[in-house]
Amino acid sequence: MWLRMKGFGSESRESGVRSKGLKIPRNTYKAVLEIYVSFHGNDEFWYSNPLDSYIRMNNLTTGRGHGAYREVFATIDGSFVGSVIPFPIIFTGGINPLFWEPVVAIGAFNVPSYDFDLTPFLGLVLDCKTHLFGLGVADSIPFWLVDANLHLWLSHGSSAINAQSVHTHTPSLSIKRSSVFDQLDGSFKIRAKRTS
């Protein structure tokens, strides 16, 4: 069984979580959230975005910023359940429009999806109630298209599965940015950490 979770889209920062209410069947014994992301606008080349301090210091008029770190994450009822750093994709014609046809980047026609195993969290959702499944992109700039499929494995030999979460912890994201530059020349360093 799979459920299509349409209507997601993150616009900015970790507060930009979009959620959808779902009721999970009681006989579910495995759950995997398959997430798709596509980045556009000022975040199309997020992996090369400069730091905000660099933009301000050099009086640049670009809308690109926040540095070169993005993290796609999932939540259940507002609690963090997993995250991934997306694979940078250069779409055809990206960076250099002269590369439109002859050279295509890896993944340009086959954007990867990301699987989050939600099986350890079944104890939170197998109670016949509606739960909010959320998706977001940490530290992003509009706009990212985020969508998902929820794959469920159902036990046909049982009407209900007993599941219990032993321990849950909602980690916070820590991002440290440092830079050294003189006018337009310099270097940037970003260190991000999330423990779950």
N, CA, C and O of each residue as an XYZ file, in Angstrom:
784
protein
N       0.847     -1.174      0.000
C       0.000      0.000      0.000
C       0.889      1.232      0.000
O       1.893      1.268      0.712
N       0.541      2.237     -0.781
C       1.258      3.503     -0.731
C       0.265      4.637     -0.797
O      -0.802      4.517     -1.398
N       0.627      5.739     -0.172
C      -0.213      6.935     -0.141
C       0.562      8.082     -0.760
O       1.710      8.323     -0.389
N      -0.040      8.784     -1.685
C       0.604      9.943     -2.316
C       0.348     11.162     -1.445
O      -0.803     11.496     -1.164
N       1.398     11.817     -1.025
C       1.286     12.971     -0.133
C       1.486     14.236     -0.956
O       2.576     14.809     -0.942
N       0.470     14.680     -1.664
C       0.579     15.882     -2.500
C       0.352     17.140     -1.674
O      -0.186     17.103     -0.568
N       0.778     18.244     -2.251
C       0.483     19.526     -1.631
C       1.556     20.039     -0.698
O       1.308     20.949      0.093
N       2.747     19.468     -0.779
C       3.841     19.964      0.042
C       4.619     20.993     -0.749
O       4.522     21.047     -1.975
N       5.381     21.800     -0.059
C       6.266     22.769     -0.678
C       6.832     23.637      0.416
O       6.084     24.244      1.181
N       8.133     23.702      0.498
C       8.744     24.487      1.563
C       9.189     25.813      0.994
O       9.746     25.872     -0.102
N       8.947     26.870      1.731
C       9.325     28.178      1.238
C      10.534     28.764      1.944
O      11.327     29.452      1.301
N      10.711     28.528      3.224
C      11.898     29.083      3.869
C      12.097     28.531      5.263
O      11.148     28.269      6.002
N      13.336     28.368      5.587
C      13.786     28.000      6.928
C      13.092     26.763      7.469
O      12.253     26.173      6.789
N      13.434     26.368      8.678
C      12.871     25.162      9.276
C      11.430     25.381      9.722
O      10.708     24.412      9.958
N      11.002     26.622      9.842
C       9.617     26.883     10.223
C       8.672     26.691      9.045
O       7.454     26.709      9.225
N       9.215     26.506      7.829
C       8.403     26.340      6.635
C       7.965     24.913      6.405
O       7.952     24.458      5.261
N       7.604     24.189      7.453
C       7.181     22.797      7.320
C       5.757     22.764      6.794
O       4.883     23.475      7.291
N       5.530     21.933      5.785
C       4.188     21.702      5.269
C       3.767     20.315      5.720
O       4.534     19.359      5.596
N       2.553     20.200      6.241
C       2.100     18.934      6.823
C       0.813     18.449      6.185
O       0.040     19.229      5.629
N       0.601     17.152      6.277
C      -0.632     16.535      5.794
C      -1.063     15.504      6.818
O      -0.251     14.702      7.280
N      -2.342     15.522      7.173
C      -2.870     14.569      8.142
C      -3.191     13.232      7.492
O      -3.862     13.173      6.461
N      -2.704     12.157      8.108
C      -2.944     10.804      7.604
C      -3.274      9.875      8.762
O      -2.750     10.026      9.865
N      -4.145      8.919      8.497
C      -4.450      7.875      9.473
C      -3.821      6.584      8.958
O      -4.149      6.116      7.868
N      -2.924      6.019      9.743
C      -2.185      4.822      9.345
C      -2.957      3.579      9.793
O      -3.384      3.508     10.946
N      -3.142      2.597      8.901
C      -3.852      1.365      9.286
C      -3.161      0.654     10.448
O      -1.932      0.630     10.521
N      -3.945      0.080     11.350
C      -3.413     -0.580     12.546
C      -2.561     -1.805     12.235
O      -1.748     -2.208     13.067
N      -2.727     -2.405     11.059
C      -1.949     -3.610     10.732
C      -0.689     -3.300      9.913
O      -0.191     -4.168      9.197
N      -0.174     -2.071     10.013
C       1.063     -1.680      9.330
C       2.268     -2.175     10.130
O       2.370     -1.923     11.330
N       3.174     -2.879      9.461
C       4.376     -3.354     10.157
C       5.662     -2.731      9.616
O       6.733     -2.939     10.184
N       5.569     -1.975      8.530
C       6.735     -1.273      7.993
C       6.237     -0.031      7.264
O       5.195     -0.065      6.609
N       6.991      1.076      7.380
C       6.631      2.313      6.701
C       7.897      3.010      6.199
O       8.878      3.151      6.928
N       7.851      3.440      4.943
C       8.971      4.168      4.337
C       8.409      5.402      3.638
O       7.478      5.308      2.838
N       8.986      6.553      3.950
C       8.601      7.803      3.313
C       9.606      8.096      2.210
O      10.789      8.306      2.478
N       9.133      8.108      0.971
C       9.976      8.371     -0.193
C       9.776      9.838     -0.580
O       8.680     10.239     -0.972
N      10.839     10.633     -0.468
C      10.746     12.082     -0.657
C      11.419     12.501     -1.967
O      12.493     12.016     -2.324
N      10.751     13.414     -2.664
C      11.275     14.005     -3.892
C      11.462     15.500     -3.656
O      10.599     16.150     -3.065
N      12.582     16.042     -4.114
C      12.813     17.481     -3.983
C      13.309     18.045     -5.310
O      13.992     17.367     -6.078
N      12.954     19.278     -5.556
C      13.407     19.998     -6.736
C      13.580     21.457     -6.320
O      12.666     22.057     -5.755
N      14.730     22.017     -6.595
C      15.054     23.371     -6.125
C      15.062     24.341     -7.296
O      15.544     24.027     -8.385
N      14.511     25.540     -7.045
C      14.322     26.513     -8.118
C      14.560     27.924     -7.593
O      14.951     28.115     -6.441
N      14.319     28.899     -8.449
C      14.451     30.302     -8.056
C      15.859     30.622     -7.594
O      16.832     30.183     -8.208
N      15.975     31.380     -6.519
C      17.285     31.763     -5.998
C      18.016     30.615     -5.320
O      19.171     30.772     -4.925
N      17.371     29.467     -5.177
C      18.030     28.293     -4.607
C      18.297     27.208     -5.643
O      18.635     26.082     -5.278
N      18.153     27.527     -6.940
C      18.408     26.508     -7.962
C      19.847     26.005     -7.878
O      20.111     24.821     -8.087
N      20.776     26.914     -7.572
C      22.180     26.540     -7.414
C      22.593     26.737     -5.958
O      23.629     27.344     -5.687
N      21.799     26.232     -5.024
C      22.012     26.423     -3.589
C      23.403     26.014     -3.150
O      23.955     26.608     -2.224
N      23.975     25.023     -3.788
C      25.295     24.495     -3.418
C      26.419     25.478     -3.734
O      27.571     25.242     -3.371
N      26.088     26.580     -4.409
C      27.102     27.604     -4.682
C      26.675     28.975     -4.159
O      27.293     29.984     -4.499
N      25.626     29.021     -3.336
C      25.163     30.306     -2.800
C      26.181     30.896     -1.821
O      26.738     30.177     -0.992
N      26.424     32.207     -1.920
C      27.339     32.847     -0.968
C      26.655     33.096      0.379
O      25.429     33.049      0.490
N      27.464     33.356      1.382
C      26.930     33.700      2.701
C      26.279     35.080      2.652
O      26.647     35.918      1.829
N      25.314     35.310      3.534
C      24.628     36.602      3.595
C      25.594     37.732      3.924
O      25.445     38.842      3.414
N      26.585     37.460      4.773
C      27.560     38.498      5.143
C      28.383     38.936      3.923
O      28.722     40.112      3.791
N      28.697     38.008      3.054
C      29.438     38.312      1.825
C      28.603     39.208      0.911
O      29.123     40.156      0.322
N      27.326     38.912      0.797
C      26.419     39.704     -0.049
C      26.311     41.127      0.488
O      26.388     42.091     -0.274
N      26.131     41.256      1.807
C      26.013     42.589      2.426
C      27.310     43.383      2.297
O      27.293     44.559      1.934
N      28.437     42.732      2.596
C      29.733     43.415      2.591
C      30.077     43.968      1.206
O      30.696     45.026      1.089
N      29.672     43.244      0.160
C      30.008     43.662     -1.199
C      28.856     44.370     -1.909
O      28.919     44.610     -3.115
N      27.800     44.704     -1.157
C      26.644     45.415     -1.713
C      26.111     44.767     -2.981
O      25.803     45.450     -3.958
N      26.006     43.436     -2.957
C      25.483     42.704     -4.116
C      23.960     42.739     -4.102
O      23.348     42.834     -3.038
N      23.358     42.664     -5.267
C      21.895     42.731     -5.360
C      21.268     41.358     -5.589
O      20.084     41.276     -5.918
N      22.014     40.307     -5.428
C      21.493     38.963     -5.665
C      20.530     38.545     -4.557
O      20.676     38.950     -3.404
N      19.550     37.733     -4.925
C      18.638     37.152     -3.937
C      19.149     35.827     -3.417
O      18.579     35.249     -2.492
N      20.233     35.345     -4.018
C      20.836     34.085     -3.565
C      21.579     34.350     -2.265
O      22.222     35.389     -2.116
N      21.494     33.421     -1.328
C      22.179     33.625     -0.061
C      22.070     32.423      0.847
O      21.792     31.315      0.387
N      22.287     32.633      2.142
C      22.264     31.609      3.201
C      23.388     30.589      3.083
O      23.397     29.613      3.833
N      24.332     30.779      2.171
C      25.429     29.833      2.048
C      25.018     28.561      1.336
O      23.908     28.453      0.814
N      25.931     27.593      1.323
C      25.754     26.384      0.521
C      25.382     25.169      1.363
O      26.015     24.120      1.251
N      24.359     25.303      2.207
C      23.896     24.155      2.985
C      22.379     24.132      2.999
O      21.734     25.119      3.354
N      21.807     22.979      2.602
C      20.367     22.755      2.697
C      20.163     21.343      3.226
O      20.975     20.449      2.988
N      19.071     21.163      3.942
C      18.763     19.860      4.519
C      17.257     19.628      4.417
O      16.462     20.414      4.932
N      16.879     18.550      3.751
C      15.473     18.169      3.633
C      15.148     17.285      4.828
O      15.892     16.352      5.130
N      14.035     17.573      5.514
C      13.719     16.814      6.721
C      12.245     16.441      6.766
O      11.410     17.039      6.086
N      11.948     15.442      7.580
C      10.567     14.969      7.758
C      10.216     14.993      9.238
O      11.075     14.809     10.101
N       8.932     15.225      9.516
C       8.436     15.235     10.895
C       7.145     14.429     10.980
O       6.434     14.256      9.990
N       6.863     13.945     12.174
C       5.558     13.360     12.486
C       5.042     14.102     13.706
O       5.690     14.112     14.753
N       3.887     14.718     13.576
C       3.290     15.523     14.647
C       4.280     16.547     15.210
O       4.306     16.803     16.414
N       5.088     17.126     14.329
C       6.040     18.154     14.731
C       7.358     17.639     15.267
O       8.264     18.429     15.531
N       7.488     16.321     15.434
C       8.744     15.743     15.927
C       9.595     15.284     14.753
O       9.105     14.642     13.825
N      10.864     15.622     14.809
C      11.832     15.267     13.774
C      11.950     13.746     13.649
O      12.072     13.046     14.654
N      11.912     13.232     12.401
C      12.080     11.785     12.198
C      13.205     11.438     11.231
O      13.554     10.265     11.096
N      13.775     12.422     10.561
C      14.885     12.128      9.671
C      15.202     13.293      8.758
O      14.383     14.189      8.553
N      16.424     13.261      8.206
C      16.826     14.317      7.280
C      17.891     13.795      6.326
O      18.513     12.759      6.562
N      18.081     14.533      5.251
C      19.089     14.189      4.258
C      19.565     15.484      3.598
O      18.796     16.430      3.432
N      20.837     15.509      3.228
C      21.363     16.615      2.428
C      21.142     16.218      0.975
O      21.660     15.192      0.535
N      20.381     17.010      0.220
C      20.054     16.602     -1.148
C      21.261     16.616     -2.064
O      22.204     17.383     -1.865
N      21.218     15.756     -3.072
C      22.270     15.684     -4.080
C      22.165     16.903     -4.990
O      21.087     17.168     -5.523
N      23.255     17.656     -5.188
C      23.188     18.823     -6.077
C      22.963     18.380     -7.525
O      23.713     17.557     -8.050
N      21.955     18.917     -8.149
C      21.640     18.591     -9.539
C      21.834     19.843    -10.381
O      21.347     20.919    -10.033
N      22.552     19.694    -11.492
C      22.669     20.786    -12.457
C      21.719     20.426    -13.597
O      21.985     19.507    -14.372
N      20.628     21.147    -13.690
C      19.663     20.874    -14.747
C      20.261     21.265    -16.095
O      21.193     22.068    -16.157
N      19.720     20.693    -17.181
C      20.262     21.003    -18.506
C      20.160     22.504    -18.750
O      19.115     23.114    -18.524
N      21.249     23.082    -19.210
C      21.298     24.527    -19.416
C      21.673     25.289    -18.160
O      21.819     26.510    -18.203
N      21.834     24.590    -17.032
C      22.199     25.249    -15.786
C      23.664     25.645    -15.782
O      24.491     24.982    -16.408
N      23.986     26.709    -15.088
C      25.328     27.272    -14.939
C      25.843     27.829    -16.263
O      26.248     28.990    -16.320
N      25.837     27.026    -17.328
C      26.263     27.514    -18.633
C      25.206     27.115    -19.668
O      25.134     25.947    -20.047
N      24.392     28.058    -20.126
C      23.329     27.720    -21.083
C      23.833     27.082    -22.375
O      23.054     26.433    -23.074
N      25.130     27.250    -22.715
C      25.669     26.626    -23.921
C      25.752     25.103    -23.785
O      25.924     24.401    -24.781
N      25.630     24.590    -22.556
C      25.656     23.144    -22.337
C      24.272     22.517    -22.453
O      24.082     21.367    -22.056
N      23.307     23.254    -22.989
C      21.918     22.793    -22.979
C      21.758     21.391    -23.553
O      21.174     20.535    -22.890
N      22.255     21.120    -24.764
C      22.048     19.803    -25.349
C      23.251     18.881    -25.267
O      23.087     17.721    -24.892
N      24.455     19.339    -25.601
C      25.552     18.369    -25.709
C      25.988     17.729    -24.399
O      26.411     16.573    -24.404
N      25.900     18.431    -23.291
C      26.389     17.878    -22.032
C      25.274     17.959    -20.985
O      24.701     19.024    -20.754
N      24.980     16.832    -20.365
C      23.938     16.789    -19.336
C      24.574     16.314    -18.033
O      25.351     15.359    -18.030
N      24.248     16.970    -16.943
C      24.819     16.623    -15.643
C      24.251     15.303    -15.138
O      23.167     14.885    -15.544
N      24.999     14.647    -14.244
C      24.545     13.425    -13.604
C      23.253     13.718    -12.858
O      23.188     14.652    -12.059
N      22.241     12.930    -13.116
C      20.976     13.073    -12.411
C      20.024     14.096    -13.005
O      18.910     14.245    -12.503
N      20.417     14.805    -14.055
C      19.554     15.849    -14.609
C      18.231     15.287    -15.115
O      17.205     15.964    -15.048
N      18.246     14.064    -15.617
C      17.018     13.441    -16.114
C      16.495     12.374    -15.164
O      15.457     11.767    -15.429
N      17.182     12.142    -14.088
C      16.788     11.101    -13.136
C      17.084     11.592    -11.721
O      17.988     11.086    -11.056
N      16.317     12.574    -11.271
C      16.541     13.170     -9.954
C      16.269     12.113     -8.885
O      15.213     11.480     -8.903
N      17.206     11.911     -7.951
C      17.028     10.848     -6.961
C      15.937     11.169     -5.940
O      15.657     12.332     -5.650
N      15.336     10.119     -5.410
C      14.424     10.278     -4.273
C      15.171      9.816     -3.028
O      16.212      9.165     -3.120
N      14.634     10.154     -1.876
C      15.286      9.824     -0.610
C      14.302      9.060      0.255
O      13.170      9.500      0.458
N      14.736      7.907      0.767
C      13.876      7.064      1.593
C      14.169      7.259      3.067
O      15.314      7.142      3.504
N      13.122      7.561      3.835
C      13.214      7.652      5.293
C      12.444      6.479      5.860
O      11.239      6.362      5.638
N      13.124      5.607      6.590
C      12.460      4.467      7.214
C      11.732      4.953      8.459
O      12.362      5.338      9.444
N      10.411      4.935      8.412
C       9.602      5.399      9.534
C       9.157      4.259     10.445
O       8.400      4.484     11.390
N       9.616      3.044     10.174
C       9.211      1.886     10.977
C       9.475      2.091     12.470
O       8.622      1.716     13.275
N      10.614      2.669     12.886
C      10.832      2.875     14.325
C       9.826      3.825     14.974
O       9.731      3.881     16.200
N       9.075      4.572     14.160
C       8.124      5.545     14.693
C       6.677      5.060     14.631
O       5.757      5.821     14.929
N       6.470      3.802     14.248
C       5.104      3.281     14.149
C       4.374      3.317     15.492
O       3.150      3.438     15.521
N       5.099      3.214     16.588
C       4.477      3.287     17.908
C       3.771      4.612     18.153
O       2.894      4.701     19.012
N       4.153      5.647     17.398
C       3.528      6.960     17.548
C       2.242      7.110     16.740
O       1.420      7.978     17.034
N       2.065      6.259     15.714
C       0.970      6.496     14.768
C      -0.050      5.368     14.631
O      -1.038      5.534     13.916
N       0.154      4.240     15.284
C      -0.782      3.114     15.150
C      -1.855      3.163     16.238
O      -2.015      2.213     17.004
N      -2.582      4.265     16.299
C      -3.588      4.442     17.351
C      -4.952      4.857     16.798
O      -5.797      5.366     17.534
N      -5.160      4.636     15.491
C      -6.432      4.975     14.823
C      -6.727      6.471     14.823
O      -7.876      6.867     14.633
N      -5.712      7.311     15.033
C      -5.899      8.758     15.010
C      -5.176      9.344     13.800
O      -4.291      8.705     13.230
N      -5.552     10.551     13.414
C      -4.894     11.254     12.320
C      -3.629     11.918     12.853
O      -3.650     12.588     13.886
N      -2.525     11.719     12.130
C      -1.243     12.299     12.520
C      -0.711     13.162     11.386
O      -0.952     12.874     10.214
N       0.013     14.219     11.736
C       0.555     15.144     10.753
C       1.950     14.713     10.314
O       2.879     14.664     11.120
N       2.084     14.402      9.032
C       3.369     14.074      8.427
C       3.846     15.332      7.716
O       3.165     15.847      6.829
N       5.024     15.826      8.109
C       5.518     17.088      7.579
C       6.821     16.947      6.817
O       7.614     16.039      7.067
N       7.025     17.862      5.884
C       8.252     17.938      5.096
C       8.719     19.383      5.072
O       7.904     20.305      5.068
N      10.025     19.578      5.057
C      10.562     20.924      4.981
C      11.997     20.922      4.505
O      12.617     19.866      4.371
N      12.522     22.105      4.250
C      13.913     22.271      3.836
C      14.541     23.301      4.762
O      14.130     24.461      4.785
N      15.535     22.870      5.520
C      16.190     23.756      6.486
C      17.040     24.798      5.777
O      17.794     24.484      4.856
N      16.905     26.044      6.221
C      17.711     27.179      5.786
C      17.598     27.464      4.289
O      18.569     27.886      3.662
N      16.422     27.235      3.720
C      16.262     27.406      2.278
C      15.715     28.782      1.918
O      15.240     29.533      2.771
N      15.799     29.083      0.642
C      15.228     30.282      0.046
C      14.140     29.794     -0.910
O      14.323     28.751     -1.536
N      13.027     30.493     -1.049
C      11.997     30.026     -1.980
C      12.573     29.895     -3.388
O      13.338     30.777     -3.778
N      12.274     28.879     -4.171
C      11.280     27.936     -3.711
C      11.737     26.526     -4.017
O      12.396     26.272     -5.026
N      11.380     25.619     -3.136
C      11.669     24.196     -3.263
C      10.347     23.459     -3.438
O       9.379     23.735     -2.730
N      10.307     22.545     -4.356
C       9.154     21.673     -4.515
C       9.477     20.377     -3.784
O      10.443     19.692     -4.120
N       8.675     20.047     -2.795
C       8.912     18.861     -1.975
C       7.638     18.026     -1.987
O       6.553     18.541     -1.717
N       7.764     16.748     -2.298
C       6.615     15.856     -2.369
C       7.059     14.484     -1.875
O       8.256     14.219     -1.757
N       6.097     13.616     -1.589
C       6.469     12.312     -1.029
C       5.421     11.256     -1.320
O       4.253     11.551     -1.573
N       5.878     10.023     -1.276
C       5.012      8.847     -1.255
C       5.252      8.157      0.073
O       6.399      7.999      0.492
N       4.193      7.747      0.735
C       4.323      6.968      1.961
C       3.993      5.526      1.622
O       2.855      5.202      1.283
N       5.001      4.660      1.716
C       4.833      3.241      1.415
C       4.567      2.495      2.720
O       5.327      2.625      3.680
N       3.498      1.723      2.753
C       3.126      0.963      3.946
C       3.057     -0.515      3.625
O       2.492     -0.915      2.607
N       3.637     -1.327      4.503
C       3.532     -2.769      4.407
C       2.506     -3.210      5.449
O       2.640     -2.907      6.634
N       1.479     -3.930      4.992
C       0.388     -4.331      5.872
C       0.426     -5.827      6.137
O       0.712     -6.619      5.239
N       0.138     -6.208      7.368
C       0.055     -7.616      7.747
C      -1.357     -8.106      7.469
O      -2.328     -7.605      8.036
N      -1.454     -9.090      6.590
C      -2.779     -9.637      6.271
C      -3.218    -10.684      7.280
O      -4.379    -11.092      7.290
N      -2.296    -11.118      8.128
C      -2.626    -12.117      9.134
C      -3.043    -11.525     10.467
O      -3.379    -12.261     11.395
N      -3.025    -10.194     10.574
C      -3.358     -9.547     11.838
C      -4.116     -8.250     11.563
O      -3.833     -7.550     10.591
N      -5.066     -7.943     12.415
C      -5.822     -6.701     12.249
C      -5.130     -5.523     12.931
O      -5.441     -4.367     12.642
N      -4.194     -5.813     13.835
C      -3.473     -4.741     14.533
C      -2.079     -5.207     14.902
O      -1.881     -6.349     15.317
N      -1.126     -4.322     14.750
C       0.271     -4.568     15.130
C       0.543     -3.758     16.396
O       0.141     -2.599     16.492
N       1.218     -4.363     17.359
C       1.614     -3.644     18.567
C       2.999     -3.054     18.351
O       3.951     -3.774     18.053
N       3.103     -1.753     18.501
C       4.380     -1.063     18.342
C       4.488     -0.019     19.434
O       3.498      0.581     19.850
N       5.715      0.182     19.888
C       5.950      1.162     20.938
C       7.300      1.809     20.717
O       8.288      1.126     20.449
N       7.345      3.121     20.828
C       8.613      3.830     20.745
C       9.234      3.852     22.132
O       8.606      4.272     23.104
N      10.474      3.395     22.206
C      11.155      3.320     23.488
C      11.676      4.690     23.910
O      11.552      5.087     25.069
N      12.263      5.406     22.948
C      12.853      6.708     23.262
C      12.797      7.577     22.017
O      13.135      7.120     20.925
N      12.380      8.806     22.170
C      12.423      9.741     21.054
C      13.186     10.984     21.477
O      13.167     11.385     22.641
N      13.844     11.570     20.523
C      14.634     12.779     20.774
C      14.503     13.669     19.547
O      14.721     13.207     18.427
N      14.161     14.903     19.732
C      14.047     15.850     18.631
C      15.290     16.727     18.614
O      15.389     17.677     19.391
N      16.248     16.415     17.728
C      17.489     17.190     17.697
C      17.308     18.532     17.006
O      16.472     18.680     16.114
N      18.095     19.494     17.425
C      18.078     20.781     16.744
C      19.226     20.818     15.749
O      20.229     20.121     15.907
N      19.066     21.627     14.742
C      20.085     21.775     13.717
C      21.044     22.883     14.130
O      20.617     23.983     14.481
N      22.324     22.594     14.087
C      23.345     23.575     14.424
C      24.152     23.878     13.172
O      24.776     22.983     12.603
N      24.144     25.126     12.742
C      24.916     25.537     11.567
C      25.891     26.623     11.986
O      25.498     27.638     12.561
N      27.172     26.400     11.691
C      28.200     27.405     11.963
C      28.817     27.815     10.639
O      29.245     26.974      9.848
N      28.854     29.121     10.411
C      29.411     29.646      9.174
C      30.608     30.526      9.500
O      30.576     31.324     10.437
N      31.653     30.368      8.718
C      32.804     31.251      8.870
C      33.286     31.644      7.479
O      33.138     30.891      6.517
N      33.850     32.809      7.396
C      34.321     33.274      6.096
C      35.505     34.214      6.283
O      35.641     34.897      7.298
N      36.333     34.220      5.286
C      37.452     35.161      5.220
C      37.460     35.674      3.791
O      37.672     34.908      2.852
N      37.228     36.976      3.626
C      37.249     37.517      2.271
C      37.657     38.971      2.285
O      37.465     39.696      3.260
N      38.231     39.370      1.153
C      38.616     40.755      0.913
C      37.905     41.170     -0.360
O      38.274     40.745     -1.455
N      36.895     41.992     -0.213
C      36.001     42.371     -1.302
C      35.390     41.105     -1.914
O      34.709     40.357     -1.212
N      35.619     40.850     -3.209
C      34.961     39.703     -3.843
C      35.746     38.406     -3.727
O      35.224     37.352     -4.090
N      36.976     38.441     -3.237
C      37.791     37.231     -3.123
C      37.767     36.713     -1.690
O      37.810     37.489     -0.735
N      37.699     35.398     -1.555
C      37.727     34.840     -0.209
C      37.309     33.389     -0.183
O      37.173     32.745     -1.224
N      37.109     32.884      1.018
C      36.678     31.493      1.189
C      35.604     31.427      2.269
O      35.542     32.268      3.166
N      34.765     30.407      2.156
C      33.663     30.210      3.083
C      33.731     28.800      3.642
O      34.147     27.867      2.955
N      33.324     28.655      4.877
C      33.282     27.334      5.489
C      31.958     27.215      6.236
O      31.582     28.095      7.010
N      31.265     26.117      5.991
C      29.985     25.859      6.664
C      30.080     24.493      7.323
O      30.453     23.509      6.684
N      29.741     24.441      8.605
C      29.714     23.180      9.337
C      28.323     23.032      9.934
O      27.872     23.881     10.703
N      27.647     21.942      9.571
C      26.302     21.696     10.077
C      26.310     20.385     10.841
O      27.025     19.448     10.483
N      25.501     20.325     11.908
C      25.466     19.120     12.737
C      24.048     18.890     13.250
O      23.391     19.804     13.749
N      23.599     17.658     13.116
C      22.335     17.254     13.702
C      22.507     15.788     14.141
O      22.864     14.930     13.334
N      22.256     15.524     15.388
C      22.392     14.172     15.920
C      21.003     13.622     16.221
O      20.192     14.270     16.883
N      20.747     12.425     15.725
C      19.439     11.818     16.006
C      19.619     10.355     16.370
O      18.640      9.662     16.644
